[in-house]
């Protein structure tokens, strides 16, 4: 009977150890996969700079009315952002 209990304890210990290692490995791999799929702020900024260098600030195929509308919207939005930024500093 003593040998059976020792065998069961050893088997349980080995199984728990193996399952713990698997859990840690899965957690690490999941964390690495999640980090790899999300671009960093630096990567986003570099992509934005590269796109502007290659294509300019606006799309090249905009009609003149659409281009004017985009410029007006951008200027308006920038003023709003500047005002919010100024309010948050005060």
Number of C-alpha atoms within 10 A of each C-alpha: 6 6 8 9 10 11 12 11 12 12 12 12 12 12 12 12 12 11 12 12 12 12 12 11 12 12 12 12 12 12 11 11 11 10 11 10 8 10 10 11 9 9 11 12 12 12 12 13 14 12 12 13 10 9 11 11 11 11 10 9 8 11 10 9 9 11 15 12 12 14 13 12 12 12 12 12 12 12 12 12 12 12 11 11 11 10 9 8 6 5
